[in-house]
Amino acid sequence: MPDIVAVIIWLIAGIAGGNAAGELLKGDYDLGAGNTITGAIGGVVGILILQILFSTFRSFDYGPLLAQVLGAAVCGAALTVIAAVVKTRRRRERR
């Protein structure tokens, strides 16, 4: 079970990744405030999955911490992109 400092780091990195992806996907794929929410969820859940798959993400030292930050940002961005694509496709199917 991660400590609260690790979860806060993952949340912040995930939010940054989600908002960065939202800025790149302006227009139909922008989720607005959803970029922040999906980024935060993606950051935390993504790192928890990566910790199960790779033991290097489990430590709380400088190297693994940097890997956790980058991993959370990438996972937050990825979930934001996936959610935006699903939302846009559903909207187009309803028309």
C-alpha positions in Angstrom: 0.0 0.0 0.0 1.5 3.3 -1.0 1.9 6.2 1.4 0.1 9.5 1.1 3.1 11.3 -0.3 3.4 8.9 -3.2 -0.3 9.2 -4.0 -0.1 13.0 -4.0 2.9 12.8 -6.4 1.0 10.5 -8.7 -2.1 12.7 -8.6 -0.1 15.8 -9.5 1.8 14.1 -12.3 -1.4 12.5 -13.6 -3.2 15.9 -13.6 -0.3 17.5 -15.4 -0.3 14.7 -18.0 -4.1 14.9 -18.4 -4.1 18.6 -18.9 -1.2 18.5 -21.3 -3.1 15.9 -23.4 -6.2 18.1 -23.2 -4.3 21.1 -24.5 -3.0 19.0 -27.4 -6.4 17.7 -28.2 -8.4 20.9 -28.3 -11.6 20.9 -30.3 -13.8 17.8 -30.4 -11.5 15.8 -28.2 -11.3 18.3 -25.3 -12.9 17.1 -22.0 -12.7 20.5 -20.3 -12.5 19.8 -16.5 -12.6 16.1 -17.3 -9.0 16.4 -18.4 -8.0 17.0 -14.8 -10.2 14.2 -13.4 -9.2 11.6 -15.9 -5.5 12.6 -15.6 -5.6 12.1 -11.8 -7.3 8.7 -12.1 -5.0 7.6 -14.9 -1.9 8.7 -12.9 -2.8 6.8 -9.8 -4.3 3.6 -11.4 -1.5 3.5 -14.0 1.3 3.6 -11.4 -0.4 0.9 -9.3 -0.6 -1.3 -12.4 3.0 -0.5 -13.3 4.1 -1.4 -9.7 2.5 -4.8 -10.1 4.2 -5.4 -13.5 7.7 -3.9 -12.7 9.4 -4.0 -9.3 11.4 -0.9 -10.0 8.3 1.3 -9.5 7.9 0.1 -6.0 10.9 1.8 -4.4 10.7 5.4 -3.2 14.2 6.6 -4.1 15.3 9.2 -6.7 15.4 6.9 -9.7 12.1 5.1 -9.1 10.5 8.3 -8.0 11.3 10.0 -11.3 10.0 6.9 -13.1 6.8 7.1 -11.0 6.3 10.8 -11.9 6.9 10.1 -15.6 4.8 7.0 -15.6 1.9 8.8 -13.8 2.0 11.7 -16.4 2.0 9.3 -19.3 -0.8 7.2 -17.8 -2.8 10.3 -17.0 -2.4 11.6 -20.6 -3.2 8.2 -22.0 -6.5 7.8 -20.1 -7.4 11.4 -21.0 -6.9 10.6 -24.7 -8.9 7.3 -24.4 -11.8 9.0 -22.6 -11.8 11.9 -25.2 -11.9 9.4 -28.1 -14.7 7.4 -26.5 -16.7 10.5 -25.8 -16.3 11.9 -29.3 -17.2 8.6 -31.0 -20.3 8.1 -28.8 -21.4 11.7 -29.6 -21.0 10.9 -33.4 -23.0 7.7 -33.1 -25.9 9.4 -31.5 -26.2 11.8 -34.5 
